[in-house]
């Protein structure tokens, strides 16, 4: 039976893109959003975690992204 790598690939890509401070930080220190500041805070980690979970759930469960290997 082939392995389904879709959820793993989607999770890794989202984890990299949604790391607080890498591409953007929501909420930022002085504004609502800042881009590429490489800083983070506890509330930003919480917000990015919720956004990660929502997007991952939509892509994996609702849309059904599948990558079969093997």
C-alpha positions as CSV (number, residue, x, y, z in Angstrom):
1,X,0.0,0.0,0.0
2,X,1.5,3.4,-1.0
3,X,2.2,6.0,1.7
4,X,0.3,9.3,1.6
5,X,2.9,12.0,1.9
6,X,0.5,14.9,1.2
7,X,-0.2,15.9,4.9
8,X,3.5,15.7,5.7
9,X,4.6,17.9,2.8
10,X,1.9,20.5,3.4
11,X,2.7,20.6,7.1
12,X,6.4,21.1,6.5
13,X,5.9,23.9,3.9
14,X,3.4,25.7,6.1
15,X,5.7,25.3,9.2
16,X,8.5,27.0,7.3
17,X,6.3,29.8,5.7
18,X,4.4,30.5,8.9
19,X,7.3,30.7,11.3
20,X,6.8,34.0,13.2
21,X,9.2,36.7,12.0
22,X,10.5,34.8,9.0
23,X,8.2,36.2,6.3
24,X,5.8,38.2,8.5
25,X,4.8,38.5,12.1
26,X,1.2,38.9,13.1
27,X,0.8,40.8,15.5
28,X,4.0,42.8,15.5
29,X,5.5,44.9,18.2
30,X,4.6,48.3,16.8
31,X,2.1,47.5,14.0
32,X,-0.5,44.9,13.3
33,X,1.8,43.2,10.8
34,X,5.5,43.5,10.0
35,X,7.5,41.7,7.3
36,X,10.9,40.0,7.7
37,X,11.7,41.5,11.1
38,X,13.1,38.1,12.5
39,X,11.6,38.8,16.0
40,X,8.8,37.0,17.8
41,X,6.6,37.1,20.8
42,X,4.3,34.8,22.7
43,X,1.2,36.2,21.2
44,X,2.7,36.0,17.7
45,X,3.5,32.3,18.2
46,X,-0.1,31.7,19.4
47,X,-1.6,33.5,16.4
48,X,0.7,31.8,13.9
49,X,-0.1,28.4,15.5
50,X,-3.8,29.0,15.0
51,X,-3.4,30.1,11.4
52,X,-1.2,27.0,10.8
53,X,-3.8,24.7,12.2
54,X,-6.7,26.3,10.2
55,X,-4.8,26.3,6.9
56,X,-3.5,22.7,7.4
57,X,-7.0,21.5,8.3
58,X,-8.5,23.1,5.2
59,X,-5.8,21.7,2.9
60,X,-5.6,18.2,4.3
61,X,-9.2,17.5,5.4
62,X,-11.5,19.7,3.4
63,X,-9.6,19.8,0.1
64,X,-7.8,16.5,0.5
65,X,-4.3,17.0,-0.6
66,X,-2.7,13.6,-1.3
67,X,0.8,12.7,-2.6
68,X,1.2,8.9,-3.0
69,X,4.7,7.5,-3.2
70,X,5.9,4.0,-3.6
